Structure formats: structure tokens, C-alpha cells
Amino acid sequence: MDNNLTVTKISWVKAAAKVSEIAGKPYSAQYIREVANGYRTNKQLAPILKDLGLTNKGVA
């Protein structure tokens, strides 16, 4: 087994709290996850999510 494999699990509740703090408006964890994964768009959240490293490559 390769010991270099790592799994990153994002706490979307914590991510939503941080994004909401930065944006100054409350957002749900589900909404943040959907924007980060490209299922929804939000021009205000996109740069925040990119800065936090929460977007998939080429999304948001």
C-alpha cells in the first residue's frame, strides 16, 4: 500500500462559516458546496472559495 496517498475531507459547515464571515452574509454549507463544485454560480463567492482553496479545478 502506498503511504503517500492522502484523503482530504472538507467540513462544509466550517467552510460555510468562514465564507459567511468573509462575505458578511450567511450561507449554508450545502450552498457553499454546490458553488465550489460548480453546480451553482455566485460571482461574489467564487473568488473567496478560490482563495480558500475550496474549488475544483476550473470551477467557480
N, CA, C and O atoms as a Tripos MOL2 file, in Angstrom:
@<TRIPOS>MOLECULE
protein
  240   239    60     0     0
PROTEIN
NO_CHARGES

@<TRIPOS>ATOM
      1 N           0.8400   -1.1830    0.0000 N.3       1 MET1
      2 CA          0.0000    0.0000    0.0000 C.3       1 MET1
      3 C           0.8810    1.2410    0.0000 C.2       1 MET1
      4 O           1.8900    1.2970    0.7030 O.2       1 MET1
      5 N           0.5000    2.2180   -0.7800 N.am      2 ASP2
      6 CA          1.2650    3.4470   -0.9070 C.3       2 ASP2
      7 C           0.9910    4.3600    0.2880 C.2       2 ASP2
      8 O          -0.1490    4.7690    0.5130 O.2       2 ASP2
      9 N           2.0130    4.6710    1.0360 N.am      3 ASN3
     10 CA          1.8590    5.5290    2.2140 C.3       3 ASN3
     11 C           1.7380    7.0050    1.8600 C.2       3 ASN3
     12 O           1.4720    7.8280    2.7360 O.2       3 ASN3
     13 N           1.9270    7.3490    0.6040 N.am      4 ASN4
     14 CA          1.8610    8.7440    0.1840 C.3       4 ASN4
     15 C           0.4540    9.1830   -0.1960 C.2       4 ASN4
     16 O           0.2360   10.3600   -0.4860 O.2       4 ASN4
     17 N          -0.4900    8.2750   -0.2010 N.am      5 LEU5
     18 CA         -1.8590    8.6460   -0.5420 C.3       5 LEU5
     19 C          -2.5070    9.3620    0.6280 C.2       5 LEU5
     20 O          -2.4340    8.8990    1.7660 O.2       5 LEU5
     21 N          -3.1350   10.4790    0.3510 N.am      6 THR6
     22 CA         -3.8340   11.2120    1.3990 C.3       6 THR6
     23 C          -5.2460   11.5190    0.9360 C.2       6 THR6
     24 O          -5.5050   11.6620   -0.2580 O.2       6 THR6
     25 N          -6.1330   11.6160    1.8720 N.am      7 VAL7
     26 CA         -7.5220   11.9590    1.5890 C.3       7 VAL7
     27 C          -7.8430   13.2380    2.3410 C.2       7 VAL7
     28 O          -7.5990   13.3430    3.5440 O.2       7 VAL7
     29 N          -8.3810   14.1890    1.6360 N.am      8 THR8
     30 CA         -8.7800   15.4330    2.2670 C.3       8 THR8
     31 C         -10.2940   15.4720    2.3050 C.2       8 THR8
     32 O         -10.9550   15.4110    1.2690 O.2       8 THR8
     33 N         -10.8300   15.5710    3.4910 N.am      9 LYS9
     34 CA        -12.2740   15.6780    3.6420 C.3       9 LYS9
     35 C         -12.5820   17.0850    4.1340 C.2       9 LYS9
     36 O         -12.0840   17.5200    5.1720 O.2       9 LYS9
     37 N         -13.4030   17.7800    3.3780 N.am     10 ILE10
     38 CA        -13.7350   19.1600    3.6990 C.3      10 ILE10
     39 C         -14.9480   19.1860    4.6140 C.2      10 ILE10
     40 O         -15.9480   18.5170    4.3540 O.2      10 ILE10
     41 N         -14.8560   19.9570    5.6770 N.am     11 SER11
     42 CA        -16.0160   20.2010    6.5270 C.3      11 SER11
     43 C         -16.7530   21.3970    5.9220 C.2      11 SER11
     44 O         -16.3430   22.5460    6.0890 O.2      11 SER11
     45 N         -17.8300   21.1080    5.2280 N.am     12 TRP12
     46 CA        -18.5600   22.1790    4.5470 C.3      12 TRP12
     47 C         -19.2320   23.1250    5.5300 C.2      12 TRP12
     48 O         -19.4730   24.2860    5.2000 O.2      12 TRP12
     49 N         -19.5400   22.6470    6.7360 N.am     13 VAL13
     50 CA        -20.1240   23.5190    7.7680 C.3      13 VAL13
     51 C         -19.0910   24.5600    8.1890 C.2      13 VAL13
     52 O         -19.4080   25.7430    8.3080 O.2      13 VAL13
     53 N         -17.8560   24.1150    8.4120 N.am     14 LYS14
     54 CA        -16.7870   25.0480    8.7830 C.3      14 LYS14
     55 C         -16.4530   25.9780    7.6240 C.2      14 LYS14
     56 O         -16.1920   27.1650    7.8250 O.2      14 LYS14
     57 N         -16.4610   25.4330    6.4120 N.am     15 ALA15
     58 CA        -16.1910   26.2570    5.2350 C.3      15 ALA15
     59 C         -17.2670   27.3260    5.0740 C.2      15 ALA15
     60 O         -16.9610   28.4750    4.7520 O.2      15 ALA15
     61 N         -18.5170   26.9530    5.2950 N.am     16 ALA16
     62 CA        -19.6200   27.9130    5.1830 C.3      16 ALA16
     63 C         -19.4880   29.0060    6.2350 C.2      16 ALA16
     64 O         -19.7650   30.1720    5.9530 O.2      16 ALA16
     65 N         -19.0710   28.6460    7.4350 N.am     17 ALA17
     66 CA        -18.8880   29.6350    8.4970 C.3      17 ALA17
     67 C         -17.7990   30.6380    8.1120 C.2      17 ALA17
     68 O         -17.9640   31.8430    8.3060 O.2      17 ALA17
     69 N         -16.6970   30.1430    7.5700 N.am     18 LYS18
     70 CA        -15.5850   31.0120    7.1760 C.3      18 LYS18
     71 C         -15.9780   31.9040    5.9950 C.2      18 LYS18
     72 O         -15.6940   33.1010    5.9960 O.2      18 LYS18
     73 N         -16.6280   31.3180    4.9920 N.am     19 VAL19
     74 CA        -17.0550   32.0850    3.8220 C.3      19 VAL19
     75 C         -18.0820   33.1390    4.2290 C.2      19 VAL19
     76 O         -18.0290   34.2740    3.7560 O.2      19 VAL19
     77 N         -19.0090   32.7700    5.0970 N.am     20 SER20
     78 CA        -20.0260   33.7080    5.5650 C.3      20 SER20
     79 C         -19.3830   34.8670    6.3180 C.2      20 SER20
     80 O         -19.8060   36.0150    6.1790 O.2      20 SER20
     81 N         -18.3640   34.5650    7.1130 N.am     21 GLU21
     82 CA        -17.6490   35.6070    7.8580 C.3      21 GLU21
     83 C         -16.9720   36.5860    6.9010 C.2      21 GLU21
     84 O         -17.0480   37.8000    7.0850 O.2      21 GLU21
     85 N         -16.3170   36.0510    5.8910 N.am     22 ILE22
     86 CA        -15.6110   36.8900    4.9160 C.3      22 ILE22
     87 C         -16.5960   37.7000    4.0790 C.2      22 ILE22
     88 O         -16.3840   38.8900    3.8470 O.2      22 ILE22
     89 N         -17.6790   37.0570    3.6230 N.am     23 ALA23
     90 CA        -18.6470   37.7100    2.7400 C.3      23 ALA23
     91 C         -19.5760   38.6550    3.4900 C.2      23 ALA23
     92 O         -20.1450   39.5690    2.8930 O.2      23 ALA23
     93 N         -19.7340   38.4410    4.7990 N.am     24 GLY24
     94 CA        -20.6200   39.2960    5.5800 C.3      24 GLY24
     95 C         -22.0860   38.9430    5.4120 C.2      24 GLY24
     96 O         -22.9620   39.7530    5.7130 O.2      24 GLY24
     97 N         -22.3510   37.7470    4.9370 N.am     25 LYS25
     98 CA        -23.7250   37.2880    4.7040 C.3      25 LYS25
     99 C         -23.7660   35.7930    4.9770 C.2      25 LYS25
    100 O         -22.8530   35.0740    4.5700 O.2      25 LYS25
    101 N         -24.8020   35.3030    5.6570 N.am     26 PRO26
    102 CA        -24.8340   33.8680    5.9680 C.3      26 PRO26
    103 C         -25.1190   32.9960    4.7410 C.2      26 PRO26
    104 O         -26.0110   33.2870    3.9450 O.2      26 PRO26
    105 N         -24.3480   31.9330    4.6120 N.am     27 TYR27
    106 CA        -24.5380   30.9510    3.5510 C.3      27 TYR27
    107 C         -24.5880   29.5680    4.1690 C.2      27 TYR27
    108 O         -23.9030   29.2990    5.1560 O.2      27 TYR27
    109 N         -25.3960   28.6910    3.5930 N.am     28 SER28
    110 CA        -25.4960   27.3200    4.1040 C.3      28 SER28
    111 C         -24.3350   26.4870    3.5730 C.2      28 SER28
    112 O         -23.7320   26.8060    2.5490 O.2      28 SER28
    113 N         -24.0420   25.4130    4.2980 N.am     29 ALA29
    114 CA        -22.9750   24.5070    3.8890 C.3      29 ALA29
    115 C         -23.2890   23.8780    2.5300 C.2      29 ALA29
    116 O         -22.3980   23.7180    1.6950 O.2      29 ALA29
    117 N         -24.5440   23.5260    2.3160 N.am     30 GLN30
    118 CA        -24.9220   22.9100    1.0470 C.3      30 GLN30
    119 C         -24.7230   23.8820   -0.1130 C.2      30 GLN30
    120 O         -24.2350   23.4910   -1.1730 O.2      30 GLN30
    121 N         -25.0970   25.1400    0.0820 N.am     31 TYR31
    122 CA        -24.9390   26.1330   -0.9770 C.3      31 TYR31
    123 C         -23.4550   26.3470   -1.3000 C.2      31 TYR31
    124 O         -23.0760   26.4260   -2.4680 O.2      31 TYR31
    125 N         -22.6270   26.4390   -0.2690 N.am     32 ILE32
    126 CA        -21.1890   26.6230   -0.4740 C.3      32 ILE32
    127 C         -20.6110   25.4330   -1.2400 C.2      32 ILE32
    128 O         -19.8090   25.6130   -2.1560 O.2      32 ILE32
    129 N         -21.0140   24.2260   -0.8690 N.am     33 ARG33
    130 CA        -20.5300   23.0240   -1.5510 C.3      33 ARG33
    131 C         -20.9570   23.0340   -3.0200 C.2      33 ARG33
    132 O         -20.1650   22.6920   -3.8980 O.2      33 ARG33
    133 N         -22.2030   23.4240   -3.2870 N.am     34 GLU34
    134 CA        -22.6890   23.4450   -4.6730 C.3      34 GLU34
    135 C         -21.9580   24.4760   -5.5190 C.2      34 GLU34
    136 O         -21.6570   24.2180   -6.6840 O.2      34 GLU34
    137 N         -21.6710   25.6330   -4.9510 N.am     35 VAL35
    138 CA        -20.9240   26.6530   -5.6920 C.3      35 VAL35
    139 C         -19.4890   26.1770   -5.9230 C.2      35 VAL35
    140 O         -18.9500   26.3350   -7.0180 O.2      35 VAL35
    141 N         -18.8750   25.5950   -4.8950 N.am     36 ALA36
    142 CA        -17.4940   25.1270   -5.0170 C.3      36 ALA36
    143 C         -17.3580   24.0100   -6.0490 C.2      36 ALA36
    144 O         -16.3320   23.9070   -6.7220 O.2      36 ALA36
    145 N         -18.3760   23.1830   -6.1750 N.am     37 ASN37
    146 CA        -18.3190   22.0650   -7.1190 C.3      37 ASN37
    147 C         -18.8690   22.4110   -8.4960 C.2      37 ASN37
    148 O         -18.8510   21.5660   -9.3900 O.2      37 ASN37
    149 N         -19.3570   23.6310   -8.6860 N.am     38 GLY38
    150 CA        -19.7990   24.0760   -9.9990 C.3      38 GLY38
    151 C         -21.2590   23.8200  -10.3250 C.2      38 GLY38
    152 O         -21.6820   24.0530  -11.4570 O.2      38 GLY38
    153 N         -22.0450   23.3470   -9.3590 N.am     39 TYR39
    154 CA        -23.4640   23.1090   -9.6100 C.3      39 TYR39
    155 C         -24.2710   24.4020   -9.5960 C.2      39 TYR39
    156 O         -25.3500   24.4750  -10.1830 O.2      39 TYR39
    157 N         -23.7420   25.4210   -8.9220 N.am     40 ARG40
    158 CA        -24.3580   26.7480   -8.8970 C.3      40 ARG40
    159 C         -23.2650   27.7740   -9.1590 C.2      40 ARG40
    160 O         -22.0750   27.4750   -9.0590 O.2      40 ARG40
    161 N         -23.6870   28.9830   -9.4940 N.am     41 THR41
    162 CA        -22.7190   30.0580   -9.6880 C.3      41 THR41
    163 C         -23.0240   31.2020   -8.7320 C.2      41 THR41
    164 O         -24.1820   31.4710   -8.4140 O.2      41 THR41
    165 N         -21.9760   31.8630   -8.2840 N.am     42 ASN42
    166 CA        -22.1070   33.0330   -7.4420 C.3      42 ASN42
    167 C         -20.8180   33.8260   -7.6180 C.2      42 ASN42
    168 O         -19.7470   33.4000   -7.1840 O.2      42 ASN42
    169 N         -20.9370   34.9820   -8.2590 N.am     43 LYS43
    170 CA        -19.7550   35.7720   -8.5840 C.3      43 LYS43
    171 C         -19.0830   36.3670   -7.3540 C.2      43 LYS43
    172 O         -17.8870   36.6540   -7.3870 O.2      43 LYS43
    173 N         -19.8280   36.5580   -6.2730 N.am     44 GLN44
    174 CA        -19.2280   37.0810   -5.0470 C.3      44 GLN44
    175 C         -18.4340   35.9920   -4.3200 C.2      44 GLN44
    176 O         -17.3680   36.2630   -3.7660 O.2      44 GLN44
    177 N         -18.9490   34.7740   -4.3240 N.am     45 LEU45
    178 CA        -18.2990   33.6910   -3.5850 C.3      45 LEU45
    179 C         -17.1370   33.0550   -4.3360 C.2      45 LEU45
    180 O         -16.2310   32.5060   -3.7090 O.2      45 LEU45
    181 N         -17.1440   33.1170   -5.6440 N.am     46 ALA46
    182 CA        -16.1020   32.4510   -6.4310 C.3      46 ALA46
    183 C         -14.6920   32.8520   -6.0110 C.2      46 ALA46
    184 O         -13.8660   31.9700   -5.7780 O.2      46 ALA46
    185 N         -14.3790   34.1520   -5.9020 N.am     47 PRO47
    186 CA        -13.0010   34.4940   -5.5040 C.3      47 PRO47
    187 C         -12.6800   34.0880   -4.0640 C.2      47 PRO47
    188 O         -11.5390   33.7450   -3.7550 O.2      47 PRO47
    189 N         -13.6770   34.1280   -3.1920 N.am     48 ILE48
    190 CA        -13.4610   33.7180   -1.8000 C.3      48 ILE48
    191 C         -13.1450   32.2330   -1.7430 C.2      48 ILE48
    192 O         -12.2160   31.8190   -1.0490 O.2      48 ILE48
    193 N         -13.9140   31.4320   -2.4690 N.am     49 LEU49
    194 CA        -13.6860   29.9870   -2.4760 C.3      49 LEU49
    195 C         -12.3340   29.6390   -3.0930 C.2      49 LEU49
    196 O         -11.6570   28.7190   -2.6340 O.2      49 LEU49
    197 N         -11.9430   30.3750   -4.1330 N.am     50 LYS50
    198 CA        -10.6360   30.1310   -4.7480 C.3      50 LYS50
    199 C          -9.5120   30.4620   -3.7790 C.2      50 LYS50
    200 O          -8.5350   29.7200   -3.6780 O.2      50 LYS50
    201 N          -9.6500   31.5850   -3.0610 N.am     51 ASP51
    202 CA         -8.6280   31.9730   -2.0880 C.3      51 ASP51
    203 C          -8.4860   30.9350   -0.9750 C.2      51 ASP51
    204 O          -7.3860   30.6970   -0.4750 O.2      51 ASP51
    205 N          -9.5970   30.3230   -0.5950 N.am     52 LEU52
    206 CA         -9.5700   29.3140    0.4630 C.3      52 LEU52
    207 C          -9.1920   27.9250   -0.0690 C.2      52 LEU52
    208 O          -8.9950   26.9920    0.7100 O.2      52 LEU52
    209 N          -9.0920   27.7940   -1.3960 N.am     53 GLY53
    210 CA         -8.7050   26.5170   -1.9970 C.3      53 GLY53
    211 C          -9.8140   25.4940   -1.9580 C.2      53 GLY53
    212 O          -9.5450   24.2980   -1.8420 O.2      53 GLY53
    213 N         -11.0560   25.9340   -2.0510 N.am     54 LEU54
    214 CA        -12.1960   25.0270   -1.9380 C.3      54 LEU54
    215 C         -12.8850   24.7100   -3.2500 C.2      54 LEU54
    216 O         -13.9360   24.0690   -3.2550 O.2      54 LEU54
    217 N         -12.3130   25.1450   -4.3650 N.am     55 THR55
    218 CA        -12.9650   24.8830   -5.6410 C.3      55 THR55
    219 C         -12.2830   23.7440   -6.3720 C.2      55 THR55
    220 O         -11.0910   23.4900   -6.1970 O.2      55 THR55
    221 N         -13.0700   23.0620   -7.1980 N.am     56 ASN56
    222 CA        -12.4910   22.0780   -8.0990 C.3      56 ASN56
    223 C         -11.7710   22.8260   -9.2030 C.2      56 ASN56
    224 O         -12.0790   23.9890   -9.4670 O.2      56 ASN56
    225 N         -10.8330   22.1880   -9.8390 N.am     57 LYS57
    226 CA        -10.0670   22.8510  -10.8990 C.3      57 LYS57
    227 C         -10.9930   23.3340  -12.0090 C.2      57 LYS57
    228 O         -11.7420   22.5480  -12.5890 O.2      57 LYS57
    229 N         -10.9370   24.6300  -12.3000 N.am     58 GLY58
    230 CA        -11.7360   25.1970  -13.3670 C.3      58 GLY58
    231 C         -13.1800   25.4960  -12.9840 C.2      58 GLY58
    232 O         -13.9860   25.8290  -13.8520 O.2      58 GLY58
    233 N         -13.5190   25.3860  -11.7160 N.am     59 VAL59
    234 CA        -14.8910   25.6310  -11.2720 C.3      59 VAL59
    235 C         -14.9160   26.9050  -10.4620 C.2      59 VAL59
    236 O         -13.9250   27.2920   -9.8420 O.2      59 VAL59
    237 N         -16.0840   27.5600  -10.4800 N.am     60 ALA60
    238 CA        -16.3190   28.8070   -9.7490 C.3      60 ALA60
    239 C         -15.3690   29.8460  -10.2540 C.2      60 ALA60
    240 O         -15.3860   30.9810   -9.7800 O.2      60 ALA60
@<TRIPOS>BOND
     1     1     2 1
     2     2     3 1
     3     3     4 2
     4     3     5 am
     5     5     6 1
     6     6     7 1
     7     7     8 2
     8     7     9 am
     9     9    10 1
    10    10    11 1
    11    11    12 2
    12    11    13 am
    13    13    14 1
    14    14    15 1
    15    15    16 2
    16    15    17 am
    17    17    18 1
    18    18    19 1
    19    19    20 2
    20    19    21 am
    21    21    22 1
    22    22    23 1
    23    23    24 2
    24    23    25 am
    25    25    26 1
    26    26    27 1
    27    27    28 2
    28    27    29 am
    29    29    30 1
    30    30    31 1
    31    31    32 2
    32    31    33 am
    33    33    34 1
    34    34    35 1
    35    35    36 2
    36    35    37 am
    37    37    38 1
    38    38    39 1
    39    39    40 2
    40    39    41 am
    41    41    42 1
    42    42    43 1
    43    43    44 2
    44    43    45 am
    45    45    46 1
    46    46    47 1
    47    47    48 2
    48    47    49 am
    49    49    50 1
    50    50    51 1
    51    51    52 2
    52    51    53 am
    53    53    54 1
    54    54    55 1
    55    55    56 2
    56    55    57 am
    57    57    58 1
    58    58    59 1
    59    59    60 2
    60    59    61 am
    61    61    62 1
    62    62    63 1
    63    63    64 2
    64    63    65 am
    65    65    66 1
    66    66    67 1
    67    67    68 2
    68    67    69 am
    69    69    70 1
    70    70    71 1
    71    71    72 2
    72    71    73 am
    73    73    74 1
    74    74    75 1
    75    75    76 2
    76    75    77 am
    77    77    78 1
    78    78    79 1
    79    79    80 2
    80    79    81 am
    81    81    82 1
    82    82    83 1
    83    83    84 2
    84    83    85 am
    85    85    86 1
    86    86    87 1
    87    87    88 2
    88    87    89 am
    89    89    90 1
    90    90    91 1
    91    91    92 2
    92    91    93 am
    93    93    94 1
    94    94    95 1
    95    95    96 2
    96    95    97 am
    97    97    98 1
    98    98    99 1
    99    99   100 2
   100    99   101 am
   101   101   102 1
   102   102   103 1
   103   103   104 2
   104   103   105 am
   105   105   106 1
   106   106   107 1
   107   107   108 2
   108   107   109 am
   109   109   110 1
   110   110   111 1
   111   111   112 2
   112   111   113 am
   113   113   114 1
   114   114   115 1
   115   115   116 2
   116   115   117 am
   117   117   118 1
   118   118   119 1
   119   119   120 2
   120   119   121 am
   121   121   122 1
   122   122   123 1
   123   123   124 2
   124   123   125 am
   125   125   126 1
   126   126   127 1
   127   127   128 2
   128   127   129 am
   129   129   130 1
   130   130   131 1
   131   131   132 2
   132   131   133 am
   133   133   134 1
   134   134   135 1
   135   135   136 2
   136   135   137 am
   137   137   138 1
   138   138   139 1
   139   139   140 2
   140   139   141 am
   141   141   142 1
   142   142   143 1
   143   143   144 2
   144   143   145 am
   145   145   146 1
   146   146   147 1
   147   147   148 2
   148   147   149 am
   149   149   150 1
   150   150   151 1
   151   151   152 2
   152   151   153 am
   153   153   154 1
   154   154   155 1
   155   155   156 2
   156   155   157 am
   157   157   158 1
   158   158   159 1
   159   159   160 2
   160   159   161 am
   161   161   162 1
   162   162   163 1
   163   163   164 2
   164   163   165 am
   165   165   166 1
   166   166   167 1
   167   167   168 2
   168   167   169 am
   169   169   170 1
   170   170   171 1
   171   171   172 2
   172   171   173 am
   173   173   174 1
   174   174   175 1
   175   175   176 2
   176   175   177 am
   177   177   178 1
   178   178   179 1
   179   179   180 2
   180   179   181 am
   181   181   182 1
   182   182   183 1
   183   183   184 2
   184   183   185 am
   185   185   186 1
   186   186   187 1
   187   187   188 2
   188   187   189 am
   189   189   190 1
   190   190   191 1
   191   191   192 2
   192   191   193 am
   193   193   194 1
   194   194   195 1
   195   195   196 2
   196   195   197 am
   197   197   198 1
   198   198   199 1
   199   199   200 2
   200   199   201 am
   201   201   202 1
   202   202   203 1
   203   203   204 2
   204   203   205 am
   205   205   206 1
   206   206   207 1
   207   207   208 2
   208   207   209 am
   209   209   210 1
   210   210   211 1
   211   211   212 2
   212   211   213 am
   213   213   214 1
   214   214   215 1
   215   215   216 2
   216   215   217 am
   217   217   218 1
   218   218   219 1
   219   219   220 2
   220   219   221 am
   221   221   222 1
   222   222   223 1
   223   223   224 2
   224   223   225 am
   225   225   226 1
   226   226   227 1
   227   227   228 2
   228   227   229 am
   229   229   230 1
   230   230   231 1
   231   231   232 2
   232   231   233 am
   233   233   234 1
   234   234   235 1
   235   235   236 2
   236   235   237 am
   237   237   238 1
   238   238   239 1
   239   239   240 2
@<TRIPOS>SUBSTRUCTURE
     1 MET1         2 RESIDUE 1 A MET
     2 ASP2         6 RESIDUE 1 A ASP
     3 ASN3        10 RESIDUE 1 A ASN
     4 ASN4        14 RESIDUE 1 A ASN
     5 LEU5        18 RESIDUE 1 A LEU
     6 THR6        22 RESIDUE 1 A THR
     7 VAL7        26 RESIDUE 1 A VAL
     8 THR8        30 RESIDUE 1 A THR
     9 LYS9        34 RESIDUE 1 A LYS
    10 ILE10       38 RESIDUE 1 A ILE
    11 SER11       42 RESIDUE 1 A SER
    12 TRP12       46 RESIDUE 1 A TRP
    13 VAL13       50 RESIDUE 1 A VAL
    14 LYS14       54 RESIDUE 1 A LYS
    15 ALA15       58 RESIDUE 1 A ALA
    16 ALA16       62 RESIDUE 1 A ALA
    17 ALA17       66 RESIDUE 1 A ALA
    18 LYS18       70 RESIDUE 1 A LYS
    19 VAL19       74 RESIDUE 1 A VAL
    20 SER20       78 RESIDUE 1 A SER
    21 GLU21       82 RESIDUE 1 A GLU
    22 ILE22       86 RESIDUE 1 A ILE
    23 ALA23       90 RESIDUE 1 A ALA
    24 GLY24       94 RESIDUE 1 A GLY
    25 LYS25       98 RESIDUE 1 A LYS
    26 PRO26      102 RESIDUE 1 A PRO
    27 TYR27      106 RESIDUE 1 A TYR
    28 SER28      110 RESIDUE 1 A SER
    29 ALA29      114 RESIDUE 1 A ALA
    30 GLN30      118 RESIDUE 1 A GLN
    31 TYR31      122 RESIDUE 1 A TYR
    32 ILE32      126 RESIDUE 1 A ILE
    33 ARG33      130 RESIDUE 1 A ARG
    34 GLU34      134 RESIDUE 1 A GLU
    35 VAL35      138 RESIDUE 1 A VAL
    36 ALA36      142 RESIDUE 1 A ALA
    37 ASN37      146 RESIDUE 1 A ASN
    38 GLY38      150 RESIDUE 1 A GLY
    39 TYR39      154 RESIDUE 1 A TYR
    40 ARG40      158 RESIDUE 1 A ARG
    41 THR41      162 RESIDUE 1 A THR
    42 ASN42      166 RESIDUE 1 A ASN
    43 LYS43      170 RESIDUE 1 A LYS
    44 GLN44      174 RESIDUE 1 A GLN
    45 LEU45      178 RESIDUE 1 A LEU
    46 ALA46      182 RESIDUE 1 A ALA
    47 PRO47      186 RESIDUE 1 A PRO
    48 ILE48      190 RESIDUE 1 A ILE
    49 LEU49      194 RESIDUE 1 A LEU
    50 LYS50      198 RESIDUE 1 A LYS
    51 ASP51      202 RESIDUE 1 A ASP
    52 LEU52      206 RESIDUE 1 A LEU
    53 GLY53      210 RESIDUE 1 A GLY
    54 LEU54      214 RESIDUE 1 A LEU
    55 THR55      218 RESIDUE 1 A THR
    56 ASN56      222 RESIDUE 1 A ASN
    57 LYS57      226 RESIDUE 1 A LYS
    58 GLY58      230 RESIDUE 1 A GLY
    59 VAL59      234 RESIDUE 1 A VAL
    60 ALA60      238 RESIDUE 1 A ALA
